Amino acid sequence: MLTRHWKSLLGFVLSGALLWWTLRDVALDQLWQVVRSASLPLLAACTLVATAIVPIRARKWLPILEPVVGPVPLGPLWRGTAIGVMMNNVVPLRAGEFARAFALSREVPRVALTTALGSLAVDRIFDALVVFAMMFAALLDPRFPSNVDIAGRTLGELATGGVGLVIGALVACYVVVLQPQRIVGLVRLIARRFAPRYQDPLVGFVELGVGSLAVLTDTRRFMAVLLWTVLHWGTHALALYLGFLAIGIDAPLSAAFFLQGVLAIGVAVPSSPGFFGVFEVAATVGLSVYGVPKDLAVSWALSYHLLSFIPITVIGAVYFARLGLSVDSVRGAQRAPTSSS
């Protein structure tokens, strides 16, 4: 419990420090002037599209779960996903992914909690493959600034390395699918050696994750998950781009694909709920590549962050209350996940 509190405190401190660092040399009146002059219709469209990402993510979950538990109604998938996003926005330590799985298992009892969690691991694998493939593709756009190198690497090197990374990750997934017993045996051996107390739940979780990866052996399901993932992140990039247009940022659509990769890396850093601070820093860094002035980049980051934060947080909170859930019930299940399987 003490460790959990320290991690939460560290996240809040880091978020506060990053937010201060982002705003320290930006005049607040300039930020307000940029926001006041923004296009309200485009901001409304940005909000709508950013919120539409969540039902698309829920629909993507269906073909991942089907091989393990059969068809699942879209309603519980949507409500569970909305609850998960809301929890990530308001509760520390990324409680959202667990809450998403927990809400689904409560509403559809035949979906065990561990099964839902295993399916989310597959969901994230596809996310990573598509987000970074889109990011590396953006580097090849002729409109990407030609005088930019990143971490001392040329664009060609980064794009080639990125494509290789994506292919390598996909090959690793297929190895897991083709050699499931060896992977499970290796996890059992490591758990027995370093965490014997958690051996059974860890092995069970890996077995379910490997089972969920069966989607890779079914071409139709694989393509379904891939296409929904592309639609999800394409919609996300469109929301970012509409925000560019609303604020007055002159950058190509490919900049949105590049930026969402930078944001994905940024929000992986431990932070406060809602990723405040790290989101703004990542956005400022990503947009600086395209020569966007800092006051404009920060105005976009704060505006987009709030517009994408508020609607789905409210929606998720409504569903959370309607299902009779509580933060204590989610945390209790998280401490003893095998009891809910």
C-alpha positions in Angstrom: 0.0 0.0 0.0 2.8 2.4 0.9 4.5 1.6 -2.5 1.3 2.4 -4.3 1.0 5.8 -2.5 4.6 6.7 -3.3 4.1 5.8 -7.0 1.0 8.0 -7.1 2.8 10.9 -5.4 5.7 10.5 -7.8 3.3 10.7 -10.7 1.7 13.9 -9.4 5.0 15.5 -8.7 6.4 14.6 -12.2 3.2 15.9 -13.9 3.3 19.1 -11.9 7.0 19.6 -12.7 6.5 19.0 -16.4 3.5 21.2 -16.6 5.5 24.0 -14.9 8.4 23.4 -17.3 6.1 23.7 -20.3 4.4 26.9 -19.1 7.4 28.6 -17.5 8.3 30.8 -20.4 4.9 31.2 -22.1 2.7 34.2 -21.4 -0.7 33.1 -20.3 -2.4 36.0 -22.0 -0.9 34.8 -25.3 -2.3 31.3 -24.7 -5.7 32.8 -23.9 -5.6 34.9 -27.0 -4.8 31.9 -29.2 -7.7 29.9 -27.7 -10.1 32.8 -28.0 -9.3 33.2 -31.7 -9.8 29.5 -32.4 -12.6 28.2 -34.7 -15.4 27.0 -32.5 -16.9 24.7 -35.2 -13.5 23.1 -35.7 -13.1 22.7 -32.0 -16.5 21.1 -31.8 -15.6 18.7 -34.6 -12.3 17.9 -32.9 -14.2 17.1 -29.7 -16.7 14.8 -31.5 -14.0 12.9 -33.4 -11.8 12.6 -30.3 -14.7 11.0 -28.4 -15.6 8.7 -31.3 -12.3 7.0 -30.8 -13.6 5.2 -27.8 -16.5 3.3 -29.4 -14.2 2.3 -32.2 -11.7 0.9 -29.6 -14.6 -1.0 -28.1 -15.6 -2.5 -31.4 -12.0 -3.5 -32.1 -12.1 -5.5 -28.8 -14.8 -7.9 -30.2 -12.7 -10.0 -32.7 -9.9 -10.3 -30.1 -12.3 -11.8 -27.5 -14.4 -14.0 -29.9 -11.9 -16.8 -30.4 -11.8 -17.3 -26.6 -15.4 -16.5 -25.3 -17.5 -16.3 -28.5 -19.5 -13.2 -29.5 -19.9 -10.5 -26.9 -22.6 -7.7 -27.3 -21.2 -4.3 -28.3 -22.9 -2.5 -25.4 -20.8 -4.0 -22.6 -17.7 -3.6 -24.6 -18.4 0.1 -25.1 -19.4 0.7 -21.5 -16.3 -1.1 -20.2 -14.0 0.8 -22.6 -15.6 4.2 -21.6 -15.2 3.3 -17.9 -11.5 2.3 -18.5 -10.7 5.7 -20.1 -12.5 7.5 -17.3 -10.5 5.6 -14.7 -7.3 6.4 -16.4 -8.3 10.1 -16.4 -9.2 10.3 -12.7 -7.4 7.5 -10.8 -3.6 7.1 -10.4 -1.4 4.2 -11.6 -3.2 3.5 -14.9 -6.2 1.8 -13.2 -8.2 2.1 -16.4 -7.0 -1.0 -18.2 -8.0 -3.2 -15.2 -11.2 -1.3 -14.7 -12.1 -1.9 -18.4 -11.7 -5.6 -18.0 -13.4 -5.7 -14.6 -16.4 -3.8 -15.9 -16.8 -6.2 -18.8 -16.5 -9.3 -16.5 -19.1 -7.9 -14.2 -21.6 -7.2 -17.0 -20.9 -10.4 -19.0 -20.0 -13.0 -16.3 -19.0 -15.6 -18.9 -16.0 -13.4 -19.7 -13.5 -14.2 -16.9 -11.5 -11.2 -15.6 -8.2 -12.9 -16.5 -9.5 -13.6 -20.0 -10.5 -9.9 -20.5 -7.1 -8.8 -19.2 -5.3 -11.2 -21.6 -7.3 -9.8 -24.5 -6.2 -6.3 -23.6 -2.6 -7.3 -23.9 -3.3 -8.2 -27.5 -5.2 -5.0 -28.0 -2.1 -3.0 -26.9 0.2 -5.0 -29.2 -1.9 -4.1 -32.2 -2.0 -0.5 -31.0 1.8 -0.3 -30.8 2.3 -1.9 -34.2 -0.1 0.5 -35.9 0.9 3.7 -34.1 4.5 3.3 -34.8 4.0 2.2 -38.4 2.0 5.4 -38.9 4.7 7.4 -37.2 7.5 6.0 -39.4 5.4 6.5 -42.5 5.0 10.2 -41.6 8.8 10.5 -41.7 8.6 9.6 -45.4 6.2 12.4 -46.3 8.1 14.9 -48.5 6.6 17.6 -46.2 8.4 16.3 -43.2 11.1 18.9 -42.3 14.2 17.9 -44.3 16.7 19.5 -41.9 15.6 17.4 -38.9 17.4 14.5 -37.5 16.2 12.8 -34.4 18.6 11.5 -31.8 21.4 11.8 -34.4 19.6 9.5 -36.9 18.6 10.4 -40.4 15.0 10.1 -41.4 15.8 7.2 -43.7 17.6 5.3 -40.9 14.7 6.0 -38.5 12.0 4.9 -41.0 14.0 1.7 -41.9 14.6 0.9 -38.3 11.0 1.5 -37.4 9.7 -0.8 -40.1 12.1 -3.4 -39.0 10.9 -3.0 -35.4 7.3 -3.4 -36.4 8.0 -6.5 -38.4 10.1 -7.9 -35.6 7.3 -7.4 -33.1 4.9 -9.1 -35.4 7.3 -12.1 -35.9 7.7 -12.3 -32.1 3.9 -12.5 -31.7 3.8 -15.4 -34.2 6.6 -17.2 -32.3 4.5 -17.0 -29.2 1.4 -18.4 -31.1 3.4 -21.2 -32.7 5.3 -22.2 -29.5 2.8 -21.5 -26.7 3.9 -24.4 -24.4 7.6 -23.2 -24.5 6.6 -19.7 -23.6 4.3 -20.8 -20.8 7.0 -23.1 -19.5 9.6 -20.3 -19.5 7.2 -18.0 -17.6 6.5 -20.8 -15.1 10.3 -21.4 -14.6 11.0 -17.6 -14.1 8.0 -17.2 -11.7 9.0 -20.2 -9.7 12.5 -18.8 -9.3 11.7 -15.2 -8.6 8.0 -14.9 -7.6 6.8 -18.3 -6.4 3.9 -16.7 -4.5 2.4 -15.4 -7.8 3.4 -18.4 -10.0 -0.1 -19.7 -10.7 -1.8 -16.4 -11.5 1.1 -15.3 -13.7 1.1 -18.5 -15.6 -2.7 -18.4 -15.9 -2.5 -14.8 -17.2 0.2 -15.7 -19.8 -1.8 -18.8 -20.9 -4.9 -16.6 -21.6 -2.7 -14.0 -23.3 -1.3 -16.7 -25.6 -4.8 -17.9 -26.2 -5.9 -14.4 -27.2 -3.1 -14.2 -29.7 -4.8 -17.0 -31.6 -6.3 -14.1 -33.6 -3.0 -14.1 -35.5 -3.6 -17.6 -36.8 -7.0 -16.7 -38.3 -6.5 -14.4 -41.3 -10.0 -13.0 -41.2 -9.9 -12.1 -37.5 -6.4 -10.8 -37.8 -7.4 -8.5 -40.7 -10.5 -7.4 -38.7 -8.5 -6.4 -35.6 -5.9 -4.7 -37.8 -8.4 -2.7 -39.8 -10.3 -1.6 -36.6 -6.9 -0.6 -35.1 -6.0 1.4 -38.3 -9.5 3.1 -38.1 -9.0 3.8 -34.4 -5.7 5.5 -34.8 -6.6 7.1 -38.1 -9.6 8.7 -36.3 -7.3 9.8 -33.5 -4.9 11.5 -36.0 -7.9 13.2 -37.6 -8.9 14.6 -34.2 -5.4 15.9 -33.7 -5.4 17.5 -37.2 -8.8 19.2 -36.6 -7.3 20.6 -33.5 -4.4 22.0 -35.6 -6.9 23.7 -38.0 -8.9 25.1 -35.1 -5.9 26.7 -33.4 -4.3 27.8 -36.6 -1.3 25.5 -36.7 0.1 25.1 -40.3 1.1 21.5 -40.4 0.2 18.6 -42.8 -2.0 15.7 -41.9 1.1 13.5 -41.6 2.2 15.7 -38.7 -0.8 14.3 -36.7 0.4 10.7 -37.4 3.9 11.7 -36.3 2.7 13.5 -33.2 0.5 10.7 -32.0 3.5 8.4 -32.0 5.4 11.0 -29.9 2.4 11.3 -27.6 2.2 7.5 -27.2 5.9 7.5 -26.0 5.3 10.5 -23.8 2.3 9.1 -21.9 4.2 5.9 -21.1 6.0 8.0 -18.5 4.5 7.6 -14.9 2.3 10.7 -14.3 -0.8 11.9 -12.7 -4.3 10.8 -13.8 -5.1 12.0 -17.3 -1.4 12.3 -18.2 -1.4 16.1 -17.5 2.1 17.5 -17.9 3.6 14.6 -19.9 1.0 15.1 -22.7 1.8 18.9 -23.0 5.6 18.3 -23.0 5.3 15.5 -25.6 3.0 17.7 -27.8 5.3 20.7 -27.6 8.3 18.6 -28.5 6.5 16.8 -31.4 5.2 20.1 -32.9 8.5 21.8 -32.5 9.8 19.4 -35.2 7.4 21.2 -37.6 8.5 24.6 -36.4 5.3 25.4 -34.5 6.0 28.2 -32.0 5.8 27.1 -28.4 2.8 29.3 -27.4 0.8 27.9 -30.3 1.9 24.3 -29.5 1.0 24.7 -25.8 -2.3 26.3 -26.7 -3.1 23.4 -28.9 -2.0 20.8 -26.3 -4.1 22.3 -23.4 -7.1 22.8 -25.6 -7.0 19.3 -27.2 -6.3 17.7 -23.9 -9.3 19.2 -22.2 -11.6 18.7 -25.1 -10.7 15.0 -25.4 -10.7 14.6 -21.6 -14.1 16.0 -20.4 -16.7 14.2 -22.5 -15.5 10.6 -22.2 -14.7 11.1 -18.5 -18.3 12.2 -17.9 -19.7 9.4 -20.0 -17.5 6.8 -18.3 -18.5 8.1 -14.8 -22.2 7.7 -15.7 -21.7 4.1 -16.8 -19.5 3.5 -13.7 -22.3 4.6 -11.4 -25.0 2.8 -13.3 -23.2 -0.5 -13.0 -22.9 0.0 -9.3 -19.1 0.0 -9.3 -16.8 1.8 -6.9 -13.1 2.6 -6.9 -12.7 0.3 -3.8 -14.4 -2.6 -5.6 -12.0 -2.2 -8.6 -9.0 -2.0 -6.4 -10.1 -5.0 -4.3 -10.4 -7.1 -7.5 -7.1 -5.8 -8.7 -5.4 -7.0 -5.5 -6.9 -10.5 -5.9 -7.6 -10.9 -9.7 -7.8 -14.7 -9.6 -10.9 -14.5 -7.3 -12.8 -12.9 -10.1 -11.9 -15.3 -12.9 
